[in-house]
Amino acid sequence: MNEVYEKLTRCYESVKKKIDFQPKVALVLGSGLGDYAETIRVEAELSYGEIAEFPVSTVPGHDGRFIFGYVDDVPVVCMKGRVHYYEGYPISDVVLPVRLMRLMGAEILFLTNASGGVNPAFGAGDLMLIRDQIACFVPNPLMGPNVDRLGVRFPDMSEIYDKGLQEIIRGCAKEAGIALQEGVYLQLTGPAYESPAEVRMLHLMGADAVGMSTAVEAIAANHAGMKICGISCVCNPAAGLSPVPLTHEEVQDAANQAAPLFRRLVTASILKFGQEVK
């Protein structure tokens, strides 16, 4: 058997021994956005450290546990904190949680993150609907022997972010009176923030926001047949667009300030997603 799939299977069996819950929507919460888990009607919680061989998040603002429960009547698994490539994990471990949630039964993956604004029209606290992504600066999580049980060797990536889910999010934002930017998200490895010259390059490449996560998760989820959507909280202008040095604390503060709008938009969207997976 494929080593990556064997490890994934062991993680899945470890979870099933502890949790009997089948989610329909998987939600990944980025830096500063973990408080959303408090709005879920919780059925069970599971620390990453309780799962055999599971990678553990080491970043402040990433609590490191799964929350199982309901948003109204929609069964969700919420990943409160993710693992990152810059923490030293192989890329297969970085996407293992997404694949695990797929095995649990999740059909929709809702990705969120905190990012730096590359588009000069974006301001701190803006919410950006992710329409597309650039992931060529990080290792592709599908490298190596293909996990045939998850997906095909050469998966199509022409519509990573589901257009139907995007329309739902747009509609929910409009109904709630929430301003919503749209754009292309680009993932770099981190953990250092980008230089001003790099930010100028990324802008020329077509990126609107930049971060250190998300894109590889979307690739793995798309490979596994999930429908994917994403919202990025633009927490600061990227280097060269801001007169002050960038800090993780600044990112968390901006995400915390945007959290109330984020919670409303995510909740409204998940309720509509529930109609997609019934």
C-alpha positions, 0 to 999 in steps of 0.5 A, spaced: 500 500 500 501 507 499 505 509 505 501 516 505 495 512 504 497 507 510 498 513 515 492 516 513 488 510 514 491 509 521 489 516 523 482 515 521 482 509 525 484 512 531 479 518 530 473 512 529 475 509 535 474 516 539 468 519 535 462 517 532 460 523 527 459 524 520 460 531 517 458 534 511 462 540 511 469 541 513 471 548 516 478 550 516 479 556 521 486 560 520 490 565 524 485 569 529 479 566 526 479 560 531 473 563 535 468 561 530 468 554 533 464 557 539 458 558 535 458 551 533 453 546 537 458 542 539 458 534 540 465 532 541 472 535 541 478 531 539 485 534 540 490 533 534 495 530 539 490 524 541 490 522 534 495 517 532 501 519 528 497 526 526 501 532 525 500 537 531 500 545 530 505 549 533 503 556 531 500 561 536 492 562 534 492 555 532 489 551 538 490 544 534 483 540 535 477 538 531 470 540 533 465 536 531 458 539 531 452 542 528 451 549 525 443 549 525 442 542 522 448 542 518 453 537 521 460 540 520 467 538 523 471 544 524 479 544 524 481 549 529 488 551 527 492 548 521 499 545 520 503 549 516 509 546 511 514 551 515 513 548 521 517 542 518 512 537 516 512 534 509 507 536 505 503 530 505 502 531 513 500 538 511 494 536 507 493 529 511 487 533 515 483 535 509 484 528 507 482 525 513 476 530 514 474 527 507 474 520 509 470 522 515 464 524 510 465 531 509 463 533 501 465 540 502 471 544 504 470 551 507 478 554 507 479 560 511 486 564 512 489 570 514 493 573 509 497 579 506 494 584 501 498 584 495 492 588 491 493 595 493 486 596 493 485 592 499 485 594 506 486 591 513 480 587 515 477 586 508 474 579 507 476 576 500 472 571 496 478 566 493 476 565 486 483 562 484 490 560 487 497 560 485 501 554 488 507 553 484 512 556 490 510 550 494 511 543 493 505 539 490 502 535 495 500 530 490 507 528 488 510 521 489 505 515 488 498 517 487 493 515 492 488 512 487 483 511 493 482 518 493 483 521 486 486 520 479 493 521 477 492 527 473 486 531 476 484 537 473 485 544 476 481 549 472 475 550 477 479 548 484 474 553 488 467 551 486 463 556 482 456 554 485 459 555 492 462 562 490 455 564 488 452 562 495 457 566 499 456 572 494 449 572 496 450 571 503 454 577 503 450 581 500 444 579 504 448 581 510 451 587 508 458 585 508 463 588 503 466 582 500 473 583 496 474 577 491 481 575 488 487 570 487 490 567 493 498 565 493 501 561 497 508 561 499 512 557 504 513 562 510 515 563 515 518 569 513 514 575 510 515 577 503 520 582 501 517 588 498 520 586 491 517 579 492 510 583 493 511 587 487 513 580 483 506 577 486 502 583 484 505 582 477 503 575 477 496 576 478 496 575 486 491 579 490 493 576 497 499 572 499 499 567 505 503 561 508 497 555 507 490 553 504 493 552 496 496 545 498 490 543 502 485 545 496 489 541 491 489 535 495 481 536 497 480 537 489 484 531 488 479 527 493 473 530 489 471 535 495 467 541 493 471 547 495 470 554 497 475 559 501 475 566 504 481 570 506 481 575 511 486 580 509 490 582 515 495 587 513 498 590 506 504 586 504 511 589 505 512 595 501 505 597 501 505 598 509 509 603 512 510 599 518 514 592 519 509 586 519 508 582 525 504 575 527 500 579 532 498 584 527 495 579 523 491 576 529 489 583 531 486 584 525 483 577 524 480 578 531 477 585 529 474 582 522 471 576 526 464 578 527 463 579 520 466 573 518 462 569 523 456 571 520 458 570 513 461 563 514 454 561 518 450 564 513 454 560 507 454 553 511 446 554 512 446 554 505 451 549 503 447 544 507 442 544 502 447 542 497 449 536 501 442 533 503 
